[in-house]
Amino acid sequence: MEWVILGIVVLLLLWLVMVYNRLVALRQSTGQAWADIEVQLKQRHDLIPNLVETVKGYAAHERGTLDAVVQARNAAVTAQGPEAASAAEGQLSGALGRLFALSEAYPDLKANQNFLSLQGELSAVEGKIAAARRFFNSAVAEFNSAIQSIPAVFFAGSLGFTPRGFFELAENERAAVNTAPQVKF
């Protein structure tokens, strides 16, 4: 009888270790997914000053738009964590949209090879960021589901496994991003 009880206890402990190890692996996966987003965002942030400098030569009197892009970029660079980064990146996307709308008003800028090259690179990075965000949100959903499912729900919180936030835009930024910028001539 003692051997049966000991066997059950050992099996229970092994099962708990497997559940714990799965939670650790999922937490690591969300961390890796966030790091992937940060790499893409850094590449985006590094391209923006070059783009602003190129536009300055053609649209010097559009200082307000250029300053807004620089300020939004700086806020995005210093944002910490998915929630803050989501908000800052939403502001940056809106500012970049206004910057690209300026190119329509300046045919020489629109035809500039450096501007076109930077715009193409930025578009490629935007696609990579979107893919990285989808992967991160998928990893977060899987992690959050795992810690909220039985049996992990009974001990995950006490072991430091807390739900992670998704990379999403706040409501006010979502409206700004979904609205096309107004271009006035």
C-alpha positions in Angstrom: 0.0 0.0 0.0 2.8 2.4 0.8 4.3 1.8 -2.6 1.1 2.6 -4.3 0.8 5.9 -2.4 4.4 6.7 -3.1 3.9 5.9 -6.8 0.9 8.2 -6.9 2.8 11.0 -5.2 5.7 10.6 -7.6 3.4 10.6 -10.6 1.6 13.7 -9.3 4.9 15.5 -8.8 6.1 14.6 -12.3 2.9 15.8 -13.7 3.2 19.1 -11.8 6.8 19.5 -13.0 5.7 19.0 -16.6 2.9 21.6 -16.3 5.4 24.0 -14.7 8.0 23.5 -17.4 5.3 24.1 -20.1 4.4 27.4 -18.4 8.1 28.4 -18.3 8.5 27.6 -22.0 5.4 29.6 -22.9 6.7 32.6 -20.8 10.0 32.4 -22.6 8.2 32.2 -25.9 6.4 35.5 -25.1 9.7 37.1 -24.1 11.3 36.0 -27.3 8.4 37.3 -29.4 8.6 40.7 -27.6 12.3 40.8 -28.3 11.6 40.2 -32.0 9.2 43.1 -32.0 11.8 45.3 -30.4 14.4 44.4 -33.1 11.9 45.4 -35.8 10.9 48.6 -34.0 14.6 49.6 -33.6 15.1 49.1 -37.3 12.0 51.3 -37.9 13.3 53.9 -35.5 16.7 54.0 -37.1 15.2 54.7 -40.6 13.0 57.6 -39.5 15.7 60.2 -38.9 17.1 59.6 -42.4 13.6 59.9 -43.8 13.0 63.2 -41.9 16.3 64.6 -43.1 15.4 63.8 -46.7 12.0 65.5 -46.4 13.5 68.6 -44.7 15.4 69.5 -47.9 12.2 69.6 -49.9 9.6 70.7 -47.3 11.4 72.9 -44.9 8.3 75.0 -44.1 6.5 71.9 -43.0 8.3 72.0 -39.7 5.3 71.0 -37.5 4.9 67.7 -39.3 8.6 67.0 -39.2 8.8 67.8 -35.5 5.7 65.6 -34.8 7.5 62.7 -36.4 10.7 63.2 -34.4 8.8 63.6 -31.2 6.7 60.5 -31.9 9.9 58.5 -32.7 11.6 59.6 -29.5 8.5 58.6 -27.5 8.5 55.2 -29.2 12.2 54.6 -28.6 11.8 55.2 -24.9 8.5 53.3 -24.4 8.9 50.3 -22.1 6.7 47.2 -22.4 4.0 46.1 -24.8 1.3 48.5 -23.6 3.5 51.7 -23.7 5.1 50.6 -26.9 1.6 50.0 -28.5 0.5 53.5 -27.6 3.8 55.2 -28.8 3.9 53.2 -32.0 0.3 54.2 -32.8 1.3 57.9 -32.4 4.4 57.3 -34.6 2.3 55.5 -37.3 -0.1 58.5 -37.4 2.8 61.0 -37.7 4.5 58.9 -40.5 1.2 58.9 -42.3 1.1 62.7 -42.3 4.7 62.7 -43.4 4.0 60.5 -46.4 1.0 62.6 -47.2 3.4 65.6 -47.5 5.2 63.8 -50.4 2.1 64.2 -52.5 2.4 68.0 -52.2 6.1 67.9 -53.3 6.6 66.2 -56.7 10.4 66.6 -56.5 10.4 64.8 -53.1 8.1 62.1 -54.4 10.5 61.5 -57.3 13.7 61.6 -55.0 15.4 58.2 -55.1 16.6 58.5 -51.5 13.1 59.2 -50.3 11.7 56.4 -52.4 14.3 54.0 -51.1 13.7 55.0 -47.5 9.9 54.7 -48.0 10.3 51.2 -49.4 12.6 50.1 -46.6 10.1 51.5 -44.1 7.2 49.7 -45.8 9.2 46.4 -45.6 9.9 47.0 -41.9 6.3 47.8 -41.3 5.4 44.3 -42.7 7.9 42.7 -40.5 6.6 44.5 -37.5 3.0 43.4 -38.3 4.2 39.8 -38.5 6.1 40.1 -35.3 3.1 41.6 -33.5 0.9 38.8 -34.7 3.4 36.2 -33.4 3.7 38.0 -30.1 0.0 38.3 -29.6 -0.4 34.6 -30.5 2.3 33.6 -27.9 0.7 35.8 -25.3 -2.7 34.2 -26.0 -1.3 30.8 -25.6 0.6 31.7 -22.4 -2.5 33.4 -20.9 -4.7 30.4 -21.8 -2.2 28.0 -20.2 -2.0 29.9 -16.9 -5.8 30.3 -16.8 -6.6 26.6 -17.5 -6.9 23.8 -15.0 -4.7 22.6 -13.4 -2.3 25.5 -13.8 -4.8 28.1 -12.6 -4.5 26.6 -9.1 -0.8 27.4 -8.7 0.4 29.6 -11.6 -0.3 32.9 -9.7 1.6 31.7 -6.6 4.6 30.7 -8.8 4.8 34.2 -10.4 3.0 33.4 -13.7 0.8 36.4 -14.4 -1.2 37.3 -17.6 0.7 39.3 -20.2 -0.7 42.2 -22.2 -1.3 42.1 -25.9 0.4 44.5 -28.3 -2.6 46.6 -29.3 -3.5 50.2 -29.9 -5.5 52.2 -27.4 -9.0 53.2 -28.5 -8.0 56.8 -29.2 -4.9 55.8 -31.2 -6.9 53.2 -33.1 -9.2 55.9 -34.4 -6.3 58.1 -35.4 -4.6 55.3 -37.3 -7.8 54.2 -39.1 -8.5 57.8 -40.2 -6.8 58.9 -43.4 -4.7 62.1 -42.9 -6.1 65.2 -44.4 -3.9 66.8 -47.1 -4.6 70.4 -47.8 -3.0 72.4 -50.6 
